[in-house]
Amino acid sequence: MPAAARDSSAPLPREVSLARIISQGLIPATAASDVVQAVAGRLAIQGQQVSAVPHALLVRAPAATPADVEAAFARGDLVRSWPMRGTVHITTAADHHWLRAALMHRTDAWVRRSEEAYGVDAALCERAAEVALGLISDQGPLMRSVLLAAWQEAGLMEAFRGEDVSSYRRRHLLVRLQREGILVQGPRSGNEHLVMDARPLPDADSGPAGADVVHGGVGHRAACAHIA
């Protein structure tokens, strides 16, 4: 498009990039005082790679230290999960459930496909939740390998339609039980965040949009407005 035909009021790519840097808390004027506030101010920060999580938080809270990141997860102030799509994000404990509830419908199609392809129905998920919560009650937050072994031992990884679908089932159960607010990832141990019971976190009705924020609920529009 010729320069003369451009809308002179439209932001230039450089201006958009700078605006995003500012809004993401990546300059001193918009940086947070601590890592929990860094996450709260953005509602969620991508945390797919465990080793990159401290860096993602510390660049937004330059006065904090790696020990502060570890402590925030250990206290339960920060958690890690799939609250909105198939990518892991960090949220505050206070925001986790209402964000998850408001955005959970976006993965409904994934749930249906997985049920059809791998036989992961509601009964299997209930059994997986029972096994997980029983172990957590006895042992505290779990390493993923311990949880997966327990699901295997409980017979949840059986073949479906004559095929070994255990690798798919493991991922589906890990994501789905977090999507549905039963499990969440908390304290870090080595290169993973331990799986813990998500039910004690502030519930979905305690968020800034109030009650019933699920898709189709009376509070959903207000929840989306707050996210925006």
C-alpha positions as CSV (number, residue, x, y, z in Angstrom):
1,M,0.0,0.0,0.0
2,P,1.4,3.4,-0.9
3,A,2.4,5.5,2.1
4,A,-0.1,8.2,1.2
5,A,-2.9,5.7,1.3
6,R,-2.1,4.5,4.8
7,D,-4.3,5.6,7.7
8,S,-2.0,8.1,9.5
9,S,-3.6,7.3,12.8
10,A,-2.9,3.5,12.6
11,P,0.0,2.4,14.9
12,L,3.2,1.4,13.2
13,P,4.6,-2.1,13.8
14,R,7.4,-0.7,15.9
15,E,4.8,1.2,18.0
16,V,2.8,-2.0,18.5
17,S,5.9,-3.9,19.6
18,L,6.8,-1.2,22.1
19,A,3.3,-1.1,23.5
20,R,3.4,-4.9,24.0
21,I,6.7,-4.7,25.8
22,I,5.3,-2.0,28.1
23,S,2.1,-3.9,28.8
24,Q,4.0,-7.1,29.5
25,G,5.9,-5.4,32.4
26,L,9.2,-5.6,30.6
27,I,10.4,-2.1,31.4
28,P,11.1,-0.6,34.9
29,A,8.0,1.7,34.8
30,T,5.6,-1.3,34.4
31,A,7.6,-4.0,36.2
32,A,6.0,-5.7,39.2
33,S,7.3,-5.5,42.8
34,D,7.3,-9.3,43.1
35,V,6.7,-12.4,41.0
36,V,3.2,-13.0,42.2
37,Q,2.2,-9.5,41.2
38,A,4.0,-10.0,37.9
39,V,1.6,-12.9,37.1
40,A,-1.5,-11.3,38.6
41,G,-1.0,-8.2,36.4
42,R,-1.1,-10.3,33.3
43,L,-3.6,-13.0,34.5
44,A,-1.5,-15.7,32.9
45,I,2.1,-16.0,31.7
46,Q,3.2,-18.8,29.4
47,G,5.1,-21.5,31.2
48,Q,5.4,-24.4,28.8
49,Q,9.1,-25.0,29.4
50,V,9.9,-25.5,33.1
51,S,13.4,-24.2,33.0
52,A,12.2,-20.9,31.4
53,V,9.5,-20.2,34.0
54,P,11.9,-18.4,36.4
55,H,13.2,-16.2,33.6
56,A,9.6,-15.3,32.4
57,L,8.8,-14.1,35.9
58,L,12.1,-12.4,36.8
59,V,12.2,-10.2,33.8
60,R,8.8,-8.8,34.9
61,A,9.9,-8.4,38.6
62,P,13.6,-7.4,38.4
63,A,14.0,-7.0,42.2
64,A,13.0,-10.7,42.7
65,T,15.4,-13.7,42.8
66,P,15.1,-17.3,41.6
67,A,14.6,-18.2,45.3
68,D,11.5,-16.0,45.3
69,V,10.1,-17.9,42.3
70,E,10.6,-21.2,44.1
71,A,9.0,-19.9,47.2
72,A,5.9,-18.5,45.4
73,F,5.2,-22.0,44.0
74,A,6.1,-23.7,47.3
75,R,3.6,-21.5,49.2
76,G,0.9,-22.1,46.6
77,D,0.7,-18.5,45.5
78,L,1.5,-19.5,41.9
79,V,0.4,-22.6,40.0
80,R,1.0,-24.1,36.6
81,S,-1.7,-25.6,34.4
82,W,-3.8,-25.6,31.2
83,P,-6.3,-22.9,32.1
84,M,-7.2,-21.7,28.5
85,R,-5.8,-23.9,25.7
86,G,-3.3,-26.6,25.0
87,T,-0.3,-24.6,26.3
88,V,0.9,-24.6,29.9
89,H,0.4,-21.2,31.7
90,I,1.4,-19.8,35.1
91,T,-1.4,-18.2,37.0
92,T,-1.9,-17.0,40.6
93,A,-3.8,-19.4,42.8
94,A,-6.5,-16.7,43.2
95,D,-7.1,-16.5,39.4
96,H,-6.7,-20.1,38.5
97,H,-10.2,-21.5,38.8
98,W,-12.2,-18.6,37.4
99,L,-9.9,-18.3,34.4
100,R,-10.1,-22.1,33.9
101,A,-13.9,-22.1,34.2
102,A,-14.4,-19.1,31.8
103,L,-12.2,-20.5,29.1
104,M,-12.7,-24.3,29.5
105,H,-15.2,-24.5,26.6
106,R,-12.4,-23.7,24.2
107,T,-11.1,-27.3,24.6
108,D,-14.4,-29.1,24.4
109,A,-13.7,-30.3,20.9
110,W,-10.4,-31.8,22.0
111,V,-12.2,-33.6,24.8
112,R,-14.7,-35.1,22.4
113,R,-12.0,-36.2,19.9
114,S,-9.9,-37.8,22.7
115,E,-13.0,-39.7,24.0
116,E,-13.7,-41.1,20.6
117,A,-10.1,-41.9,19.7
118,Y,-8.7,-43.2,23.0
119,G,-11.8,-44.2,25.1
120,V,-11.2,-41.6,27.7
121,D,-14.8,-41.3,29.0
122,A,-16.2,-39.7,32.2
123,A,-15.9,-42.9,34.1
124,L,-12.2,-43.3,33.3
125,C,-11.5,-39.7,34.3
126,E,-13.4,-40.2,37.6
127,R,-11.3,-43.2,38.4
128,A,-8.1,-41.4,37.5
129,A,-9.1,-38.5,39.7
130,E,-9.8,-40.9,42.6
131,V,-6.4,-42.6,42.2
132,A,-4.6,-39.3,42.0
133,L,-6.4,-37.6,44.9
134,G,-5.9,-40.7,47.1
135,L,-2.2,-40.7,46.5
136,I,-1.9,-36.9,47.0
137,S,-3.8,-37.3,50.3
138,D,-1.3,-39.9,51.5
139,Q,2.0,-38.5,50.0
140,G,1.5,-34.8,49.2
141,P,2.3,-33.4,45.8
142,L,3.4,-36.0,43.3
143,M,6.0,-36.4,40.7
144,R,4.4,-37.1,37.3
145,S,6.1,-40.5,37.0
146,V,4.6,-41.6,40.3
147,L,1.1,-40.6,39.2
148,L,1.5,-42.2,35.8
149,A,2.7,-45.5,37.4
150,A,-0.3,-45.4,39.7
151,W,-2.7,-45.0,36.8
152,Q,-1.0,-47.9,35.0
153,E,-1.3,-50.1,38.1
154,A,-5.0,-49.2,38.5
155,G,-5.6,-50.6,35.0
156,L,-6.4,-47.3,33.3
157,M,-4.0,-47.7,30.4
158,E,-5.6,-50.8,28.9
159,A,-5.8,-51.2,25.1
160,F,-8.6,-49.5,23.3
161,R,-10.1,-51.2,20.2
162,G,-7.1,-53.5,20.2
163,E,-4.5,-50.7,20.2
164,D,-2.0,-49.4,22.8
165,V,-3.2,-45.9,23.5
166,S,-1.5,-45.5,26.8
167,S,0.7,-42.6,25.8
168,Y,-2.3,-40.6,24.6
169,R,-4.3,-41.5,27.7
170,R,-1.6,-40.4,30.0
171,R,-1.4,-36.9,28.4
172,H,-5.2,-36.6,28.1
173,L,-5.8,-37.5,31.8
174,L,-3.0,-35.1,33.0
175,V,-4.5,-32.2,31.0
176,R,-8.1,-33.0,31.4
177,L,-8.0,-33.3,35.2
178,Q,-6.3,-30.0,35.3
179,R,-8.7,-28.5,32.8
180,E,-11.6,-29.5,35.0
181,G,-10.1,-28.1,38.2
182,I,-9.2,-31.4,40.0
183,L,-5.4,-31.3,39.7
184,V,-2.9,-28.5,39.2
185,Q,0.9,-28.2,39.2
186,G,2.5,-26.6,42.2
187,P,5.9,-26.8,43.9
188,R,8.9,-27.4,41.7
189,S,11.1,-30.4,42.1
190,G,14.1,-30.7,39.7
191,N,12.8,-30.1,36.2
192,E,9.1,-30.5,36.9
193,H,6.3,-29.0,38.9
194,L,4.6,-31.5,41.2
195,V,1.0,-32.5,40.7
196,M,-1.3,-31.4,43.6
197,D,-5.0,-31.2,44.5
198,A,-6.5,-28.1,42.9
199,R,-9.8,-28.1,44.8
200,P,-8.6,-26.0,47.8
201,L,-7.7,-23.1,45.6
202,P,-10.1,-20.1,45.6
203,D,-13.1,-21.3,43.6
204,A,-14.4,-20.0,40.3
205,D,-17.1,-17.9,41.8
206,S,-14.5,-15.8,43.8
207,G,-13.0,-14.1,40.7
208,P,-13.5,-10.4,39.7
209,A,-16.5,-11.3,37.5
210,G,-18.4,-13.0,40.3
211,A,-20.3,-16.3,40.0
212,D,-21.2,-18.5,37.0
213,V,-18.4,-17.5,34.6
214,V,-18.6,-20.7,32.5
215,H,-19.5,-20.3,28.9
216,G,-23.2,-19.6,28.7
217,G,-23.3,-18.6,32.4
218,V,-24.5,-15.2,33.5
219,G,-21.0,-14.1,34.5
220,H,-19.2,-15.3,31.4
221,R,-19.4,-12.0,29.5
222,A,-18.1,-10.1,32.5
223,A,-15.2,-12.6,32.8
224,C,-14.3,-12.2,29.2
225,A,-14.4,-8.4,29.5
226,H,-12.0,-8.6,32.5
227,I,-9.6,-10.9,30.6
228,A,-9.7,-8.4,27.6
